[in-house]
Amino acid sequence: MPSLSELVEEARLSARALLDYGDGLFNPTVRLGVTGLSRAGKTVFITALVHGLTRGGRFPVFESLATGRIAKARLAPQPDDAVPRFAYEEHLRTLIDDRSWPNSTTDISELRLVIDYQRASGADRKLTLDIVDYPGEWLLDLPLLGKSYEEWSAESLALSRQGPRATLAAAFHAHLATLDPNAPENEQATLIAARLFTDYLRACRDERFAMSLLPPGRFLMPGNLAGSPALTFAPLDVASDGSAPDGSLWAMMKRRYEAYKDVVVRPFFRDHFSRLDRQIVLVDALSAFNAGPEALHDLEAALAGILDCFRIGRSTILSTLFRPRVDRILFAATKADHLHHLSHDRLEDVLRRTVTKAVSRSELAGASVDVVAIAAVRATKEALVQRGRDKLPSILGTPAAGEVANGETFDGETEVATFPGDLPTDLDGLFEGGSFRGLSTDAADKTDYRFLRFRPPLLTRGGGEEPALPHIRLDRALQFLIGDRLQ
């Protein structure tokens, strides 16, 4: 039976949904959530999406734009006074003028886009698109709302003792062994435990391991909460059904865990997440390929946890009024430009395999779910490179300064041809113990290279107008996410 606080929270959410519904009657609005785990390309995706719509980009699969029914799209004032505006103009300059990738998402931000279009029937209409950008790590915090401190501790410690995590968590485990949960509360022991637990989570995120399941998310991006008690706790070895003695270290950790949910998780859910209509989840699957099957399984668990967070189902008038639902979710494997197009279908297959269990649950609930391989900004071109008697399908791009392959360190200015490793057709082998060889500048070399980081493409301005940003399937993503709302 729901608690009183849960009933109050539901009433608040329903009231907010009713208010949003009233606004939508006069100004049809879609709130699009854009998220993904670290380095998945959220900032680049939003920048490219907005630039393509406002500039009239090359989007042949995005039907309403390709057929000329979209008259124009323009930026509008920031909709929420308490939420930072997405720095679109700054990110665009970084991509085009500096040929650098924008900084990663570390906090929530929004941007409002108004699209003037003609319906298929010929009537002129207007659609407001509110884009909500937030770190995927925050999404992985939402399941904490349904877990006690004891349950979270048991799950976190069990996970930290598996596979490569056990080595990465060694220092934390050593400190944990010195702690008596029933001993009096101890601020210094808590500070050390929180620091070592955070160090372990940060090590898991390193590209060598590419782990994805790393809650609490704010431990890795604390923002203005850094050093606060709400972010100063760690799991303890306690019974999942036990009770913390008053004044104990256990009680102290539990109190701070509950404060984390109250201060961080619930406001995010109430004010932002519960209001989303559509969602795209960006996934850097290539990093997981390089790190091995443990990283792939970790990614699989993280994506299942993400999908479980959504109030999934087909939107109806009643659900819109009282309990809004996300009715379309797109999982997008980013950095498709690191592969030749012959491997793009395989990249989608791997991502589909990764989310298959969670997707089946969503489809049964009436939501539309799709998977696509994209590059919001394409950094490479394709070519056939002669190697001996063979012509190999390769990609051309400019590696970032300091990138290394085959003993050569790149200067950030020289374009090189690289031969991408072929994605395996045996997905079971990939998940059960196979590995994927990343990009190499020598096709005969069988060393396990990780993917090179390429700079954004060199673009030229024509007549003072911002150049078009090349992409891979950004139009397909747009068609799925909002195409039906522009009919």
Secondary structure as UniProt FT lines:
FT   HELIX           4..26
FT   STRAND          29..36
FT   TURN            38..39
FT   HELIX           42..55
FT   TURN            60..61
FT   HELIX           63..66
FT   TURN            67..68
FT   STRAND          70..76
FT   TURN            81..82
FT   HELIX           88..96
FT   STRAND          109..118
FT   TURN            120..121
FT   STRAND          124..133
FT   HELIX           136..139
FT   TURN            140..141
FT   HELIX           142..146
FT   HELIX           149..160
FT   HELIX           163..168
FT   HELIX           170..176
FT   TURN            177..178
FT   TURN            181..182
FT   HELIX           187..205
FT   TURN            207..209
FT   HELIX           217..219
FT   HELIX           223..225
FT   TURN            226..227
FT   HELIX           229..231
FT   TURN            240..241
FT   TURN            246..247
FT   HELIX           249..260
FT   HELIX           261..265
FT   HELIX           266..271
FT   HELIX           273..275
FT   STRAND          278..283
FT   HELIX           285..291
FT   HELIX           293..309
FT   HELIX           317..322
FT   STRAND          328..333
FT   HELIX           336..338
FT   HELIX           341..343
FT   HELIX           344..364
FT   TURN            365..366
FT   STRAND          368..373
FT   STRAND          381..387
FT   TURN            388..389
FT   STRAND          390..397
FT   TURN            401..402
FT   STRAND          404..405
FT   TURN            406..407
FT   STRAND          408..409
FT   STRAND          416..419
FT   HELIX           427..432
FT   TURN            443..444
FT   TURN            463..464
FT   HELIX           474..482
FT   HELIX           483..486
//
